[in-house]
């Protein structure tokens, strides 16, 4: 399954490392990443994939929510299919 993961919040050291470390623990492959700073605000979008036979989206969302809480940022994960559907209407 392909997913789009977004991270937003106040910038500080360790956000990318914490997100990437947990994705590795969850056996999620990072396929593409874009990040930027807008003044003191950190933003990152990742395109990732994982095997639906060994991981489910709800569990992954829960795991990444904990990372977001620890880092004091907002982490959102959505199926890439949602984004494709929005652009095909």
N, C-alpha and C positions, 0 to 999 in steps of 0.2 A: 504494500500500500504506500502511496506517495502522500506526503503531508506538507503543509505549509505551517511553519512555526514562526511566531513573531514575539519579539521581546522589546518592551519599552519601559523606560524609567529614568531616574537620575543616574548619571554616569558615575561609575567608580571601578576600581581595579577588581578583576576577578569574574565579571559577568560572563564573558565568553568562555572562560575556563570552566566555570561551574556548569553552564549549559552543555558544553561539549562533553564534559566528564560524565554527566548523567545520561546523555544520549548514548554514549559508549556503553555504559552499564546496562542500558535498556536494549542494546544491540540494534541501534538505529544508525543508519548510514547518512552522513551529511553529504548531499550532492551539490549544493550550491549555497552560497552565503553572501549576503550584502549587509553591511553595517555602516552607520554614520552617526556623527554627533551633531546635534542642533543645539548650540550653546551648551548648557549643562545636561541636556537630555540625550540618552543613548537609545538608538533604535537598531534593531537587527531583524532581518527576514532570512529564514533558512528553508530550503527545499530539501526534504529528507525522505528516506524510504525505510521500510521495515517489513519483515515477513509476518503477515497476518496469522499464519499458522502457529507462531510462537509468541506473539504479542498482540494485545488488542488496544484499540485507540483509547478507550476509557482509562485503562490502567496507565498508559503512557501519559495521558493528560493529568492524572493524579500525581504521578511521579514528578512531572515538570512543574506542576503547581507548587509543590514543596520547594523546588529549587527557586522558583520566583519569590516565594515568601521569604526564604533564607537570604536571597540577594536583594530583597525589597524592590523587585521589578515585576511587571505583569508579563506572564508567559501565556500565549494562546496557541493552541494547536487545532488545525482544521484539516479535513481531508482535502487533497488537491482537487478532487472531483467537484467540490462546492465551487471553487474558483472557475473551473472549466464550464460548469453549468451556468454561472452568472454571465459569462461572455458568449454563450451560445443562444441566449434568448433573443 
